[in-house]
Amino acid sequence: MAVYLARRLLAVVGILWAMSVLIFAIVHVLPGNVAYAILGEYATPGAVAVLEQKLGLHDPLATQYWHWLAGMLHGDFGRSLVMDRPAAPVIFQALGRSAILAGISFAVVTVLGIYLGVHAATHQGRGSDRLLALAQFLFIAVPDFFWGIVLILFFASWLHWLPATGYAPIGEAGLLGWASHLLLPVSVLALGLIVHVSRLTRSSMLEALQSRYVLAARAKGLPERVVLRRHALRNALLPTITILAIDVGLLIGGVVVVETVFAYPGLGRLLVYAIEQHDLPLLQAGMLVLTT
């Protein structure tokens, strides 16, 4: 057991190191100049050269990487060059907001995905089952940003029921205001995954309903709801739990797109801002936190 744990720990360390190298390399091949991002496009070459020297941008890449990695290992996430403040508080504040968005979306995906999958399996070939198949085509084939724009136009611009963008802390806006800002982003983030989970749950449930232990339970005269919950659903959930774990990665990737569409101040939008401003320390630290 000790050898196994040591190997797993070494594997995790190796993966994190490889991710840090990859992130550092990707960030440093991005077009743009951080000195011009800070000083403005009309800055003089002399002022740009002085700032680049101060920021260590003329140091060899290996030296820059070592300084960055050593700081990260000591809990120093660096300093945002554009905001002129430590990167860690900015990143973790945005991460908390993204965690709220992703956590609520995952809960919605889990509950509705399983419920709709079971319902479709027990109503095979009926209208609800066919509607779910159509929804799978629509929400998986069409990208998230399209549905985000559609929902903004319908619920925010036309009906004026919900805010189109932004975020309101629950302490300032109250529960209703906080929830109203989350409803549209959560909907877009969850819709495609709900269909994905429900279709897999449907397939697993249909297979379980045709199994011998379900037939035996029915032969004993057990009520159908007992057969579904205690015998069919328990076994059908095993593949669903596996796919839910995989969908966490899809959820994290979708957060970046959804936060950008709805101007939601989470980690995904922060990374987009760092790319636009060429804020290397903020971008490197944010990407490492996101991938970890």
Secondary structure as GFF3:
##gff-version 3
##sequence-region A 1 292
A	DSSP	alpha_helix	2	28	.	.	.	ID=ss1
A	DSSP	alpha_helix	34	39	.	.	.	ID=ss2
A	DSSP	alpha_helix	45	55	.	.	.	ID=ss3
A	DSSP	alpha_helix	61	73	.	.	.	ID=ss4
A	DSSP	beta_strand	79	80	.	.	.	ID=ss5
A	DSSP	beta_strand	85	86	.	.	.	ID=ss6
A	DSSP	alpha_helix	87	122	.	.	.	ID=ss7
A	DSSP	alpha_helix	127	141	.	.	.	ID=ss8
A	DSSP	alpha_helix	144	151	.	.	.	ID=ss9
A	DSSP	pi_helix	152	158	.	.	.	ID=ss10
A	DSSP	alpha_helix	170	209	.	.	.	ID=ss11
A	DSSP	alpha_helix	212	219	.	.	.	ID=ss12
A	DSSP	alpha_helix	224	226	.	.	.	ID=ss13
A	DSSP	pi_helix	227	233	.	.	.	ID=ss14
A	DSSP	alpha_helix	234	261	.	.	.	ID=ss15
A	DSSP	alpha_helix	267	277	.	.	.	ID=ss16
A	DSSP	alpha_helix	280	291	.	.	.	ID=ss17
###
